[in-house]
């Protein structure tokens, strides 16, 4: 004879300690919860509103420079250390935890054009208007010891940028041409050039470490391979590219910051058209840096604002600005994916949260669970008109707001003109050119 009995596992309903919450059994059958969606919608709306209420991204200002901040570099091993170079030749090393300057070096005469740390973090390199490349120790000198560089290389022309190899004792400088240097030698191992104009920036690929990308003032983006003596290929845009940054997670993807107010994300294998055109700035984009996850990047612009773009979206998810902040020259995303640093004309370095409404510090387990729940609710209802309007709303400075409105009118006028031309032309005589291909002049291999 078979006897059916109720079997209950005490772990499912008994608390481990008196301080634990009571476990409530729940049936997830939707027929038993007819008001679940309306209730979740209200919770998602409240979560979205609270996110905007607590969106206070600005953390602190690092002041001390006596001239505009021209370049910055992250320490490859330490999260709390950061380097900055100014237009008066001064280099400062900052402790971000204490938010203090821990060392000051008068490195160059004139601008500090570029700064980069060695891959092991023991030293860093600077280039300036005085035609020199200098290597400095990362540690402060001993008591009574002079502040002197380890090595100084005197070049023939002004160097406008520098970047270090991610794994080897090799670095690259740019100016009249791209030079690849061994740290132990005073002359370049090889010089790469394609064209005759000055090159504004050079960057090593963090994954395919033999690849380099450079931007020139003749509107070119040129790709090089260190193992070859000639450049690989180049793409010519309508306007000049100021700098580029490689995606740290996808070897072939890079984003270029352009003078035409846009950023272009390219796949280096298919340079005929960019993967995405990012359009939101209202003035020239001067710098760009990827987050360590490779899913977002931050851009600095001449329009006195910093914007955060998802890689696969054409518009920014966040815009940061303050009343005092002037033209933003340089920007960096910290290696822990939590903070953004930007250096601007008015001699300040500003520290921002990467996620504007994120709560800093240690979170209790219930806080974490509530945040994750709210995040999922916001994702579920993100396309609802009311929630979308609240989530996307941003207050902008009047100058940027007016320029956005003016550009919208100009874009609409161009679109209307093109439609009229197409309407009054012979069918098939005017080909439609997509937004992605409009800005590419040519690809040379």
N, C-alpha and C positions, 0 to 999 in steps of 0.2 A: 504494500500500500504506500502511495506517495502522499506526503503531507507538505503543503506549501506554507511556509512561515515568512513573516516579515523580517528582513535582514537589514539592520541599520548600522552604518559605520560611524562610531562616535567622532571620528576626525572631521566629519562633515557638519557637525552641529555643536560640538563642545568646544568652548574656548580654552586656549592653552593656559592663559593667566586671567586673573580678574580684570586686568587693565585692557585686555583685548575687546574689540567690538563684537557684539553678538552676530553670529552668522545667520543671514536670512535666506532661506531657500526661495528661488525665484523661477517661475515658469516663463520662458521667453516666447511662448506662442503668441503671434501678433493678434489673434482673435480675442485674446484675453486683455489686450492693452489697446483699446480703440483710440485713445488720446495721446499715444506715445509720440507721434510726429509733431503735433502742435506744441506739445510740452518741450520737445527737443528744439524746435525752432525758436521758442522764447528763450531757452537757455543759450542757444547759439547767438541770438541777437544781443543778449546781455553780455556774453563773453566778448563779442566784437566791440561793444561799446566800452567795456572795461579795459580792453586792450588799448584803445585810443586814449582813454583817461590816463592810464599809467605809462604811456609812451613818452619817456623822458630820456632820450638817448645820450645827451651830453654829460660826460663824467667830470673832466677837468681840463685845464689848460696848462701846458708846460711852457713857461716863459723864461727867458734868459738870453736868447739870441738878440744881437744888436742890429741885425739886418734880416731881410726876407729868407725864409727857409727854402732852399733850392732842391735838396735831395734827402732821402732817408734810406736806411737799411735795417733789416731785422738781424738779430743774432741767431745763427743757425742752431745753437744748442740750448740757449737760455731764453725762456719766455719773457722774463722781466727786463731784458736789456735791449736798448734800441739806440741807433746812431743817427745823427742828423748833421747835414752840412749847410752852411749859410752863404749868402752872397758876399760876405766880407772875408771869406776864407777860413772861417772858424768852424771846427767840428766839435760837437758835443756828444757825450755818451750819457744816456739817461737810464735811471732805474725806475721802471714803470710802477713797481709795487709802492715805493715811497714817493713816486712822482717828483723826483729830484734829479738835478744834473750831478753826476758823480765825477765827471772829468771834462776839461775844456782844452782843446788843442788849437793853436793858430797854425793851420796846416798849409795854407796857400796864400799867395797874393792875388786878390781878385776873387772871382766866384769859385766855389767848390762845385764842379760840374757833375761829378758822380762819386758814389761811395758804395762799397760792397764788402761783405765779410767773407773771410776764407771759410771753406766748407767745414773745417774742424773747429772754428770759432776762436783760434788762438791769436789771430791778427786780422787787420782789415786794410783795404786799399782805398786811396782817394786820388782823384784827378782834378786839376784846376786850370784856371786861365793862364797860369805861369808855365805852361807846357811841361809839367812834371807829373809823374806817377809816383806816389809815395806809399810805402807799406809801414804800418804802425802796429805796435803791440796792443792787444786788447786790455791787458792789465795795466794799471797805473804804474809809473816809474817808482823806484825805491826812493826813500828819503835822501835828498841831496843829489839825486840823479837828474840829469837834464831830460826834457821832453824832446827826444830826437827820433826821427823815423829809422826803421831797420834798414830799408833800402830806398834810394831815390833814383828814378830813371828820368833823364832829361830828353824830351822828344823834340822833333823838328817843328811840329805844328801843335795847335791847341787841341787837347782831348776833350770831347764833349760827353763821353759816357764810358762806364766800365761795368763789367760783370764777371763773376768768378765761376769756374767750372764746378759742378756739383760733387765731383768725386776725385778730381786730380789737381795737382799743383800747377794749374794753368788758368790764365785769365785773359779776357779780351777787352780791348779798348777801341773806341771809335772816334773819328774826327774827319780827317781828309779821306781815310780808308779804315777798314777793320783790320786791326793787328792782333794776332794771337801770340801771347807771351808765355814763356816758361819762367817760373818764379826765380830760378837760379841764374837767368841770363839777362843782360842789359840791352839786348837787341831782340826784336820779334822773331819767333820761329817762322811765321809766314804772314804775309799781308794779302788781304782779299779786297778787291775793288770791282765795281760794276757801275760805271757812270763817273761823273766828275764833280758832283756836288757834295757838300758836307753831310756826314751821317750823324743823326742826333742821338740815337740810342741803339744799344746792342744787348741781346738777351740770350743766355744759354737755355736750351730745353732741359727741364728737370728730369725727364724720363729717358729720351733718346739724347744722351748727354753730349754727343758729338755734333748735334745740330745747333745752329745759331740763327737768330732773326735780327734784322736791322732795319731802321727807318731812315730814309734820306730826305733832304729838303727838295729834291726833284720829284717828289710825290711817289717814290718807290718804296715798296716793302720787299727786301731781298732776303732770301734764305740761303744759308751756307752749310757745308759739311766740312768739319775740321780735317777729315781724312782726305779730302780732295783739295787741289790747288785752285780750283775755280768755283764760283758760286753755282748753286743748283738752279734756282728760278726766281723770277721776281714778278710782282703784280703792281701795275701803275693805277693809281686812283685819281679821281678828279681833283682832290686837294691833298695837302701835305699831311702825313701821319706823324704825330709827335712822339709816340712810344708804343710799344706792344708788350704783351704779357702772355706767356705760355700757360695752358691749363695744366695744373700739376697732376691730374688724374687721366687725361686723355692726351697721348703723346703728340697727336697731329693737329690739335686744335689750339689756336691762339686768337687773342682779341687785340685789335688795333684802335688806338684813340686818335681821332682825326680832327682836322681844323674845321670841317663842315658841320660841327656840332654833334656828329654821330659816332657810334662805336661799331666796329665790324668784327664779327666772329667768323674766322676762316677755318676751313679744313685744308691743311697745306697740300693734300693730294689733289684737291679740286679747287683751284684758285679762280676759276672762271666766274663764280659768284659766291658771295659770302653765305655762310650757313644762316646767319641772322644779322639784321640791322637794328641796332638799339638806338632809339630816337627819343630823347627827352630833354637833353641839355639845350640851352639857348645861346651858348657861346662855345668857343673852341675847347675841346677836351684835351687836358694837358697830361694826365697820368691815369694809369689803370693798374689794378692788382687783383689777383684771384684769391678766393678763400681757399683754405687747405682742402676742403671737400671737392673743389672743382665745379660746384653747382651754381655758384654766384661769383660776381666780381664787383669791385667798387671803383668808381671813376671820380676824378677831380677835374673841375672845369674853371675856366676864366670867368664864368657867371657867378662866382662866389658861393657855389654849392657843391656838396658831395652826394652822389647818388649810388644806390645799390641795385644792381640788375641781376635777375635770374638769367642763366646762360641761354635758356630756350625761350625767353620772352623779349618782345621788342620794346617794352616800357619798364621803367624802374618800379621796384616795389617800395622804395623808401628814398626820401630826400632830406638831407641834413643841412642846416644853415644857422648862423647866428648873426646878430646885428653888426658885430665888430669884424666878423670874418671877411677878408678881402679875397682877391684871386687865389684860388687853391692851386698850388704848384705841384705838390707831391702827395701821394696817399699810399698807405700800406695796410694790409689786413693781417692781424697777428696770427701766429702759428697755432694757437689753441681755438681759433674760429670764433672767439667771443668779442673781440674789440677791433676797432678801426682807428688808425692814426692818420691825421692829415696836417700838412705844413703849408702855411699860406704867407702871402706878401707882408702881413703886418706883424711878422717876427714870432708868431705863436705856433706851437704844435698842439693840436686838440685831440683828446681821447674820447671816442664815442663807443657806445654799445653797438654790436653788429645787429642785435635784435632789440629794437627800441623799447619794448615793454617787458623785456626779460628781467626777472628778479635775480639780483646777484646774491651770492652767499650760499650757505648750506640750506637745502630744502628738506623739509620733513617728508616722509613717504606719502602721507595723505595729500600734501601740497603737490607733489610730483604727479600723483594719480589724478588730482583735480585738473592740473594743467594739461596733462595728456588727453583727458576726457574733453576739456574745452577745445583743444586743438583739433580733435577729430570732429567735434560738432561744427566748428568753423569751416573745416574742409568739406563736410557733408552739405552745408547750406551756402557755400561760397558764391554760387551763381544766382542766389536769390537777390532781386533788385535792391531791397532795403539793406541787406547785410553787405552786399557788394559796394553800395554807395558809401556806407560808413567806413568800411575797411580801406577804401581807396582815397578817402578825403584827406588832403594835406593842406596846411596853411603855408603859403609861399610869400616871399618878399614881393613888394609891389612891382619892382623892376622886372623880376622873373615872370610874374603873373601877366604883366602887360606884353612882354616879349613873346610869351607863349600864345597869347591871343592874336598878336600881330602875325606870327608865323602860321597860325591856323588859317587866317584870312588869305595869306600869300599862297599857302598850299592849295586852298580851295580855288583860288583864282587860276593857278596853273592847271589844276585838274579840269576846270571848266573850259579853259582855252584849248586843252588837248581834246576834250570831247567835241568841241565845236569844229576843230580842224578835222577830226576823224569823220564827223557827220557830213562835212562839205568836201571831202576828198573822194577820190575814186576808190571803190571798195577793194580792200586788200593792199592799197598803196602805203598805208601807215601801219607799221607793225607795233604791237603792244610790247613795251619794255617794262619788266617787273621792277619793283623798288630795289630788289637786291642787285640787279644788273645795271641799274642806272649809273652807279658811282664808279664802276670799273671801266678803265680806259683800255687796258690791254694786259695780257699775261705773256711774259717772255720766258722761254726755257732754254 
